[in-house]
C-alpha cells in the first residue's frame, strides 16, 4: 500500500510540473522543475536500489531451492544454489559508473553462476538433493526475505512521514 501511495505522489508531482510548464514557459522554471524531478528520482533510487536488488536475489534463491525440493525424486538431478553475497557484490559494483578511463570495470554479466552442492549422503540414482538440507535453507532464506521486505517497508514509511512533514 505504501509503494502505491508513493507512486501516486510522484505522478501528481509530474502532473503539477506539466501544468506549471504549460502556464509558465520561462526557462528558469523548466530547469528548476527538471532538477527537482531528478532529485526525487535519485532519492527513490537510493531508497529502493540496493534493497530491491537484495529482495530480487533472495526471491531467485528461494525459487532455486523450491526447484530442488520439487525435483528431489528425479534421477540425476543436481541440486543448484546461488552465492547471494557474490551476486549482490556484482550487483553493487554494476551500479557504479566509471568516471575515469583507468577505473576498473563494474559491468555485471547476465550469466548466473550456479553452485552445485556435493551431498553428504549421495543417492543411488545420482540425485544430489537432500531434503532436510533444502528445507532448512528454504526456511533461512524465507526469514531473510521477510527481514529485507520489512526493511524496505520501514524505508517507505520513513519517506511517507517525511513527505507529510512529521
C-alpha positions in Angstrom: 0.0 0.0 0.0 2.9 2.4 0.8 4.5 2.0 -2.5 1.3 2.8 -4.4 0.9 6.0 -2.4 4.4 7.0 -3.2 3.8 6.3 -6.9 0.6 8.4 -6.8 2.6 11.2 -5.2 5.2 11.1 -7.9 2.6 11.1 -10.7 0.8 14.0 -9.1 4.2 15.9 -8.9 4.8 15.2 -12.6 1.3 16.3 -13.5 1.8 19.5 -11.5 5.1 20.1 -13.2 3.5 19.6 -16.6 0.7 22.1 -15.7 3.3 24.6 -14.5 5.3 24.3 -17.7 2.1 25.0 -19.8 1.3 28.1 -17.7 4.8 29.5 -17.4 7.2 28.8 -20.2 10.2 30.5 -18.7 13.5 28.6 -18.9 14.3 29.1 -15.3 11.1 27.4 -14.2 11.6 24.4 -16.5 15.2 24.0 -15.3 14.1 24.1 -11.7 11.3 21.6 -12.3 13.7 19.3 -14.1 16.3 19.5 -11.3 13.6 18.8 -8.7 12.3 15.7 -10.6 15.9 14.4 -10.9 16.4 14.8 -7.2 13.2 12.9 -6.5 14.2 10.1 -8.8 17.7 9.9 -7.3 16.2 9.7 -3.8 14.0 6.9 -4.9 16.9 5.0 -6.5 18.9 5.5 -3.2 16.0 4.2 -1.1 14.9 1.2 -3.2 18.0 0.4 -5.2 20.1 -1.9 -3.0 17.2 -3.3 -1.1 15.2 -4.0 -4.2 18.1 -5.9 -5.7 18.6 -7.9 -2.5 14.9 -8.7 -2.5 15.1 -9.9 -6.1 18.2 -12.1 -5.4 16.6 -13.6 -2.3 13.5 -14.4 -4.4 15.6 -16.1 -7.1 17.4 -18.1 -4.5 14.1 -19.3 -3.0 12.9 -20.3 -6.4 16.0 -22.4 -6.9 15.6 -24.1 -3.5 11.9 -24.8 -4.3 13.0 -26.3 -7.6 15.5 -28.5 -5.8 12.7 -29.7 -3.4 10.4 -30.3 -6.3 13.0 -32.4 -8.2 14.0 -34.5 -5.1 12.9 -37.7 -6.8 14.3 -37.1 -10.3 17.2 -39.4 -11.2 20.4 -37.5 -11.9 19.1 -34.1 -10.8 21.8 -31.8 -9.4 20.9 -29.5 -6.5 21.5 -25.9 -7.5 22.1 -22.8 -5.4 23.5 -19.3 -5.8 26.1 -17.4 -3.8 24.0 -14.5 -2.5 27.0 -12.5 -1.3 28.9 -12.9 -4.6 25.9 -11.9 -6.7 25.0 -9.0 -4.5 28.5 -7.6 -4.7 28.3 -8.0 -8.5 25.1 -6.1 -8.5 26.6 -3.3 -6.3 29.7 -2.9 -8.5 27.4 -2.9 -11.6 25.7 0.3 -10.1 29.0 2.2 -10.1 29.8 4.4 -13.1 33.4 4.6 -14.4 34.4 8.3 -14.2 38.0 7.7 -15.4 39.5 5.6 -18.2 41.8 3.8 -15.7 38.9 2.7 -13.3 38.1 -1.0 -13.2 35.0 -2.1 -15.0 31.9 -2.9 -13.0 29.6 -4.4 -15.6 27.6 -7.4 -14.4 27.2 -10.2 -16.8 23.8 -11.6 -17.4 25.0 -15.2 -16.6 24.1 -16.6 -13.2 26.8 -18.8 -11.6 25.2 -21.8 -10.0 26.7 -23.7 -7.2 26.3 -27.4 -7.4 26.4 -28.8 -3.9 28.1 -32.1 -3.1 25.7 -34.2 -1.0 26.7 -35.6 2.4 24.5 -38.7 1.7 24.6 -39.4 -2.0 21.6 -41.2 -3.5 21.9 -44.3 -5.7 20.2 -42.6 -8.7 22.6 -39.7 -8.9 20.3 -37.1 -7.4 22.1 -34.6 -5.1 19.1 -33.1 -3.4 19.0 -33.7 0.4 15.5 -32.8 1.6 16.4 -31.9 5.1 19.1 -29.5 4.0 17.0 -27.9 1.3 14.1 -27.3 3.7 16.4 -25.7 6.2 17.9 -23.5 3.5 14.4 -22.5 2.3 13.4 -21.6 5.9 16.5 -19.5 6.4 16.0 -17.7 3.1 12.3 -17.1 3.8 13.3 -15.4 7.0 15.9 -13.3 5.3 13.4 -12.3 2.6 10.9 -11.3 5.2 13.6 -9.2 7.0 14.6 -7.5 3.8 10.9 -6.8 3.0 10.4 -5.3 6.4 13.4 -3.1 6.0 12.0 -1.9 2.7 8.6 -1.2 4.3 10.3 0.9 7.0 12.1 2.9 4.4 8.8 3.6 2.6 7.2 4.5 5.9 10.0 7.0 6.7 9.7 8.5 3.3 5.9 8.8 3.8 6.4 10.6 7.1 9.0 12.9 5.6 6.6 13.9 2.8 3.8 14.6 5.4 6.3 16.7 7.4 6.1 14.6 10.5 
